[in-house]
Amino acid sequence: MQPLLGIALKVLSALAFTLMSAGIKHVSAAYPTGEIVFFRSAFAIVPLLAWLAWRGDLVDAVRTSNLGGHLLRGLISSTGMFAGFLALAYLPLSDAVAIGYASPLMVVVLAALLLKEKVRAYRWTAVVVGFVGVLIMLMPHLEAGTIRGGLAGGPGLGALCALLGAFCSAGATIQVRRLIKTEKTGAIVLYFSLLTTLLGLATMVFGWRMPSPGDFALLVCVGILGGIGQILLTQSYRFADASLVAPFEYTTMVWAFLIGWFVFGQAPEKTVVIGALIVAAAGLFVLWREHKLGLARAKEIEASSQRPA
């Protein structure tokens, strides 16, 4: 039953994050990106603090021995959040979500470059195939080698922002891998939320717009959904192995398609669907390969521990 619970929590987290993205898309044309980032981060802290207090981890979430590492992770993630929110403003919801699937492939590349992890031919092949899928997804938003709509806005800029958001997400994953060696999960999430809140608040000098009561309620819901999604995601890995749970991240595409179609009247381009399927297949192969390598390493460790001294 526990693995099934882990999968269910992962699927619910994907739904929470997709609903959050839909809310952001709904208000993105009316409010500055920095203001949306502030609401997304500030109100995500509310369910997070409640969850940490319920678990008795609130004190541990404040303690840290690597403040610089948290700041670096926060800056990378904040950049990705700004870019991702801009992508939602210019792209259909399903397109923005699909381009974000490039992130796990970028993690493989960054892990090899920065963490010096050994990546063999199988995973490199999957990464190359996946990036071909990314190029296919970008094709509808590119025109004769120039960005459609120019840098002032448009689908081309949205596609580049989505790609930057995926890259930052991969970079944040690498930094989190470094942080978990010494830091508690609660501290990693809390310091990220606090820093992103402050960065969003700092954009007030560039001009914010006072939300209407309805939009204010929606912005608060966006933040709370982000916090709930993070908690569900964290809990899902407590009940099932990462290799079992991670593939269900791709259920976001189902939610994004349904919400995009029924709420925004937007359907993804055929080339985006084809590219997303290629990227998802490559990502699933990477996850499967990492699972197999993990089992092999575990057997090696067990065998070495049984050898006579």
Wavefront OBJ file of the C-alpha trace (Angstrom):
o trace
v 0.000 0.000 0.000
v 2.809 2.444 0.739
v 4.123 2.594 -2.868
v 0.576 3.265 -4.096
v 0.258 6.073 -1.548
v 3.552 7.540 -2.773
v 2.301 7.480 -6.381
v -1.032 9.052 -5.361
v 0.748 11.871 -3.503
v 3.006 12.489 -6.524
v 0.014 12.693 -8.887
v -1.753 15.083 -6.487
v 1.395 17.237 -6.272
v 1.495 17.389 -10.075
v -2.149 18.510 -10.078
v -1.465 21.151 -7.409
v 1.467 22.580 -9.366
v -0.519 22.582 -12.626
v -3.447 24.385 -10.957
v -0.917 26.852 -9.559
v 0.482 27.415 -13.067
v -3.031 27.910 -14.448
v -3.709 30.559 -11.791
v -0.455 32.311 -12.665
v -1.337 32.259 -16.353
v -4.751 33.746 -15.592
v -3.270 36.809 -13.839
v 0.019 37.093 -15.763
v -1.264 39.689 -18.219
v -2.598 41.989 -15.485
v 0.184 41.990 -12.870
v 4.002 42.325 -12.919
v 5.901 39.059 -12.770
v 7.723 40.101 -9.598
v 4.413 40.695 -7.814
v 3.189 37.231 -8.806
v 6.489 35.710 -7.617
v 6.003 37.423 -4.250
v 2.489 36.024 -3.736
v 3.547 32.562 -4.968
v 6.438 32.439 -2.496
v 5.028 34.301 0.515
v 1.810 32.332 0.819
v 3.571 29.023 0.095
v 5.293 29.528 3.453
v 1.940 29.294 5.301
v 1.209 25.577 4.651
v 4.933 24.841 4.861
v 5.245 26.281 8.379
v 2.055 24.507 9.455
v 3.402 21.205 8.128
v 6.807 21.651 9.777
v 5.182 22.596 13.096
v 2.900 19.537 12.921
v 5.946 17.319 12.347
v 7.957 19.053 15.045
v 10.641 20.071 12.519
v 10.187 23.830 12.727
v 13.386 24.431 14.725
v 15.412 22.182 12.409
v 14.063 24.109 9.407
v 15.684 27.314 10.706
v 19.050 25.770 11.562
v 21.657 25.765 8.821
v 25.378 25.309 8.473
v 25.466 26.374 4.822
v 23.707 29.703 4.372
v 25.733 30.434 1.232
v 24.527 27.211 -0.338
v 20.916 28.153 0.397
v 21.456 31.598 -1.141
v 22.912 30.070 -4.308
v 20.032 27.622 -4.603
v 17.559 30.448 -3.969
v 19.070 32.692 -6.668
v 19.053 29.888 -9.243
v 15.493 28.861 -8.390
v 14.255 32.460 -8.291
v 15.660 33.099 -11.760
v 13.890 29.964 -12.942
v 10.641 31.062 -11.296
v 10.709 34.485 -12.971
v 11.483 32.860 -16.340
v 8.809 30.195 -15.902
v 6.136 32.748 -15.016
v 7.028 34.827 -18.093
v 6.732 31.678 -20.204
v 3.207 31.133 -18.883
v 2.319 34.673 -19.957
v 3.331 34.072 -23.588
v 2.684 30.363 -24.188
v -0.261 27.986 -23.940
v -0.203 26.222 -20.567
v 0.529 22.813 -22.096
v 3.428 24.180 -24.183
v 5.088 25.827 -21.180
v 4.743 22.617 -19.154
v 6.053 20.456 -21.988
v 9.213 22.515 -22.553
v 9.900 22.222 -18.825
v 10.347 18.465 -19.351
v 13.837 19.274 -20.624
v 14.952 19.814 -17.022
v 15.720 16.146 -16.101
v 17.872 15.849 -19.230
v 19.791 18.980 -18.270
v 20.322 17.500 -14.793
v 22.243 14.624 -16.389
v 24.522 17.071 -18.236
v 25.103 19.296 -15.187
v 25.684 16.297 -12.917
v 28.427 15.109 -15.262
v 30.016 18.565 -15.492
v 29.644 19.838 -11.928
v 29.303 16.756 -9.728
v 31.664 14.651 -11.868
v 29.106 11.847 -11.997
v 29.921 9.080 -14.459
v 27.417 9.196 -17.330
v 27.685 6.342 -19.818
v 26.664 6.084 -23.462
v 23.084 4.961 -22.731
v 22.168 8.112 -20.807
v 24.086 10.419 -23.169
v 22.104 8.928 -26.060
v 18.852 9.543 -24.188
v 19.908 13.134 -23.519
v 20.681 13.758 -27.212
v 17.343 12.233 -28.274
v 15.571 14.291 -25.622
v 17.119 17.521 -26.828
v 15.946 16.696 -30.355
v 12.465 16.540 -28.843
v 13.045 19.954 -27.240
v 13.986 21.427 -30.636
v 10.806 19.952 -32.122
v 8.764 21.617 -29.347
v 10.468 24.950 -30.020
v 9.837 24.839 -33.786
v 6.294 26.289 -33.727
v 7.619 29.301 -31.816
v 10.539 30.002 -34.115
v 10.331 31.506 -37.563
v 13.152 31.553 -40.092
v 15.759 31.654 -37.334
v 14.268 34.726 -35.633
v 12.151 34.962 -32.500
v 8.520 35.436 -33.405
v 7.210 38.526 -31.705
v 10.692 39.876 -31.006
v 12.188 40.360 -27.580
v 9.289 42.621 -26.612
v 7.122 39.571 -26.168
v 5.489 36.717 -28.004
v 5.639 32.929 -28.250
v 9.339 32.945 -29.153
v 10.286 34.829 -26.021
v 7.981 32.580 -24.025
v 9.710 29.481 -25.394
v 13.144 30.857 -24.486
v 11.921 31.725 -20.990
v 10.503 28.207 -20.575
v 13.872 26.775 -21.655
v 15.709 29.061 -19.215
v 13.296 27.995 -16.469
v 14.044 24.327 -17.218
v 17.785 25.009 -17.092
v 17.478 26.809 -13.749
v 15.346 23.970 -12.393
v 18.130 21.557 -13.345
v 20.733 23.802 -11.721
v 18.638 24.006 -8.551
v 18.382 20.204 -8.491
v 22.169 19.943 -8.601
v 22.497 22.457 -5.781
v 19.891 20.616 -3.698
v 21.905 17.411 -4.151
v 24.811 19.260 -2.568
v 22.699 20.711 0.235
v 21.069 17.452 1.335
v 24.466 16.183 2.469
v 24.322 18.555 5.458
v 20.896 20.249 5.463
v 17.380 19.166 6.453
v 14.652 19.100 3.804
v 12.602 21.681 5.732
v 15.536 24.105 5.799
v 16.124 23.734 2.059
v 12.481 24.492 1.239
v 12.055 27.250 3.836
v 15.157 29.265 2.917
v 14.269 29.020 -0.763
v 10.754 30.347 -0.093
v 12.031 33.187 2.094
v 14.634 34.337 -0.427
v 12.216 34.184 -3.345
v 9.673 36.165 -1.315
v 12.238 38.888 -0.640
v 13.337 39.014 -4.295
v 9.741 39.288 -5.422
v 9.102 42.028 -2.858
v 12.158 43.941 -4.103
v 10.479 44.367 -7.499
v 7.873 46.622 -5.885
v 10.087 49.600 -6.813
v 9.378 48.859 -10.488
v 5.663 49.261 -9.899
v 3.030 46.903 -8.607
v -0.691 46.940 -9.223
v -3.212 46.693 -6.389
v -5.109 43.415 -6.982
v -8.873 43.315 -7.043
v -10.467 41.211 -4.272
v -10.974 38.311 -6.682
v -7.432 38.465 -8.038
v -6.023 38.803 -4.527
v -7.821 35.607 -3.507
v -6.500 33.862 -6.633
v -2.922 35.024 -5.951
v -3.171 33.740 -2.381
v -4.473 30.404 -3.700
v -1.539 30.265 -6.123
v 0.886 30.530 -3.209
v -0.952 28.017 -1.035
v -1.162 25.543 -3.937
v 2.594 25.915 -4.426
v 3.212 25.149 -0.763
v 0.812 22.198 -0.732
v 2.361 20.841 -3.931
v 5.810 20.987 -2.340
v 4.609 19.141 0.770
v 2.840 16.441 -1.282
v 5.963 16.036 -3.418
v 8.203 15.677 -0.371
v 5.850 13.173 1.254
v 5.549 11.088 -1.914
v 9.244 10.202 -1.715
v 8.767 9.008 1.863
v 6.349 6.266 0.804
v 7.948 5.074 -2.451
v 11.319 4.990 -4.187
v 12.216 7.972 -6.345
v 12.557 5.697 -9.403
v 8.918 4.609 -8.953
v 7.461 8.032 -8.164
v 9.397 10.329 -10.533
v 7.809 9.159 -13.833
v 4.410 10.341 -12.606
v 5.697 13.911 -12.975
v 4.594 13.544 -16.591
v 0.948 13.492 -15.488
v 1.304 17.298 -15.453
v 0.908 17.150 -19.233
v -2.534 15.545 -18.851
v -3.640 18.183 -16.336
v -2.125 20.998 -18.438
v -3.902 19.810 -21.578
v -7.284 19.498 -19.830
v -7.021 22.866 -18.046
v -5.603 24.591 -21.136
v -8.435 23.243 -23.288
v -11.399 23.836 -20.958
v -10.252 27.010 -19.158
v -8.142 28.894 -21.697
v -9.446 27.347 -24.934
v -5.882 26.495 -25.976
v -4.670 23.219 -27.453
v -0.986 22.347 -27.845
v 0.581 22.357 -31.315
v 0.997 18.895 -32.854
v 4.755 19.370 -33.007
v 4.766 20.261 -29.304
v 2.908 17.031 -28.483
v 5.360 14.997 -30.593
v 8.354 16.724 -29.030
v 6.927 16.301 -25.525
v 6.453 12.556 -26.098
v 10.078 12.248 -27.267
v 11.379 14.219 -24.276
v 9.202 12.239 -21.861
v 10.392 8.941 -23.341
v 14.020 10.062 -23.038
v 13.428 11.218 -19.463
v 11.779 7.926 -18.527
v 14.713 6.019 -20.012
v 17.139 8.115 -17.928
v 15.103 7.364 -14.790
v 15.011 3.637 -15.619
v 18.752 3.596 -16.298
v 19.523 5.394 -13.024
v 17.313 2.875 -11.199
v 19.209 -0.037 -12.751
v 22.570 1.539 -11.895
v 21.368 2.139 -8.338
v 20.465 -1.537 -7.962
v 23.860 -2.549 -9.361
v 25.675 -0.254 -6.926
v 23.640 -1.629 -4.018
v 24.597 -5.193 -4.975
v 28.273 -4.207 -5.179
v 28.128 -2.629 -1.721
v 26.363 -5.686 -0.284
v 28.879 -8.050 -1.884
v 31.851 -6.031 -0.618
v 30.429 -5.972 2.904
v 30.184 -9.772 2.910
v 33.783 -10.340 1.875
v 36.104 -11.519 4.647
v 38.477 -8.861 5.954
l 1 2 3 4 5 6 7 8 9 10 11 12 13 14 15 16 17 18 19 20 21 22 23 24 25 26 27 28 29 30 31 32 33 34 35 36 37 38 39 40 41 42 43 44 45 46 47 48 49 50 51 52 53 54 55 56 57 58 59 60 61 62 63 64 65 66 67 68 69 70 71 72 73 74 75 76 77 78 79 80 81 82 83 84 85 86 87 88 89 90 91 92 93 94 95 96 97 98 99 100 101 102 103 104 105 106 107 108 109 110 111 112 113 114 115 116 117 118 119 120 121 122 123 124 125 126 127 128 129 130 131 132 133 134 135 136 137 138 139 140 141 142 143 144 145 146 147 148 149 150 151 152 153 154 155 156 157 158 159 160 161 162 163 164 165 166 167 168 169 170 171 172 173 174 175 176 177 178 179 180 181 182 183 184 185 186 187 188 189 190 191 192 193 194 195 196 197 198 199 200 201 202 203 204 205 206 207 208 209 210 211 212 213 214 215 216 217 218 219 220 221 222 223 224 225 226 227 228 229 230 231 232 233 234 235 236 237 238 239 240 241 242 243 244 245 246 247 248 249 250 251 252 253 254 255 256 257 258 259 260 261 262 263 264 265 266 267 268 269 270 271 272 273 274 275 276 277 278 279 280 281 282 283 284 285 286 287 288 289 290 291 292 293 294 295 296 297 298 299 300 301 302 303 304 305 306 307 308 309
